[in-house]
């Protein structure tokens, strides 16, 4: 969410900078925003990188950060003790 807000602000700044020359901003703000947050992903304790296969819902991320056990999709649910699997016949 922080990257999206930063990119939106950056787009406005780049668009106003390019207006006198009649140039469109296009995706330049997206590229700068993505690059900035990719570079600083390990420098802040408030930004936690999430693996692609672990992306579910905001509530699942909140439960994971609080240390609660969940049974959602992703690597953290595989082999979890709170999942009841049917026994083979």
C-alpha positions as CSV (number, residue, x, y, z in Angstrom):
1,X,0.0,0.0,0.0
2,X,2.9,2.4,0.7
3,X,4.3,1.8,-2.7
4,X,1.0,2.5,-4.4
5,X,0.6,5.8,-2.5
6,X,4.2,6.8,-3.2
7,X,3.7,6.0,-6.9
8,X,0.5,8.0,-7.1
9,X,2.3,11.1,-5.6
10,X,5.3,10.5,-7.8
11,X,3.1,10.3,-10.9
12,X,1.6,13.7,-10.1
13,X,5.0,15.2,-9.7
14,X,6.4,13.7,-12.9
15,X,3.3,14.7,-14.9
16,X,3.5,18.3,-13.7
17,X,7.2,18.3,-14.5
18,X,6.7,17.0,-18.0
19,X,3.6,19.3,-18.8
20,X,5.6,22.3,-20.2
21,X,7.1,20.1,-22.9
22,X,3.9,18.2,-23.7
23,X,5.3,14.9,-22.6
24,X,3.2,12.1,-21.0
25,X,4.4,10.6,-17.7
26,X,3.1,7.1,-18.7
27,X,4.7,4.4,-16.4
28,X,7.8,6.3,-15.3
29,X,6.4,6.8,-11.8
30,X,5.6,3.1,-11.5
31,X,9.2,2.1,-12.4
32,X,10.7,4.6,-10.0
33,X,8.3,3.6,-7.2
34,X,9.0,-0.1,-7.8
35,X,12.7,0.4,-7.9
36,X,12.7,2.5,-4.7
37,X,10.7,-0.1,-2.7
38,X,12.7,-3.0,-4.1
39,X,15.9,-1.4,-3.1
40,X,14.8,-0.6,0.5
41,X,12.8,-3.8,1.2
42,X,15.4,-5.0,3.7
43,X,16.2,-1.6,5.3
44,X,13.0,-1.1,7.3
45,X,11.6,-3.2,10.0
46,X,8.1,-1.9,9.2
47,X,8.1,-3.3,5.6
48,X,7.9,-7.1,5.6
49,X,8.5,-8.9,2.2
50,X,5.9,-11.6,1.5
51,X,6.5,-14.5,-0.9
52,X,4.2,-14.6,-3.9
53,X,2.8,-18.0,-2.9
54,X,1.9,-16.7,0.6
55,X,-0.3,-13.8,-0.6
56,X,-3.9,-14.5,0.5
57,X,-5.9,-11.8,2.3
58,X,-5.1,-8.9,4.5
59,X,-6.6,-10.7,7.5
60,X,-4.3,-13.7,6.9
61,X,-1.2,-11.5,6.9
62,X,-2.4,-9.8,10.1
63,X,-2.8,-13.3,11.7
64,X,0.6,-14.3,10.5
65,X,2.3,-11.2,11.9
66,X,0.6,-11.7,15.3
67,X,1.9,-15.3,15.3
68,X,-1.5,-16.9,15.1
69,X,-1.8,-20.2,13.3
70,X,-3.9,-20.2,10.1
71,X,-4.9,-22.8,7.6
72,X,-4.8,-20.6,4.5
73,X,-3.0,-21.5,1.3
74,X,0.8,-21.0,0.9
75,X,3.9,-22.6,2.3
76,X,3.1,-21.9,5.9
77,X,-0.1,-24.1,5.8
78,X,1.7,-27.1,4.4
79,X,2.4,-29.6,7.2
80,X,0.6,-27.5,9.8
81,X,-0.5,-29.4,12.9
82,X,-4.0,-27.8,13.0
83,X,-5.0,-29.1,9.5
84,X,-7.0,-32.4,9.7
85,X,-6.4,-34.5,6.7
86,X,-8.5,-37.5,5.9
87,X,-6.8,-40.8,6.3
88,X,-6.2,-43.0,3.2
89,X,-8.6,-45.9,2.7
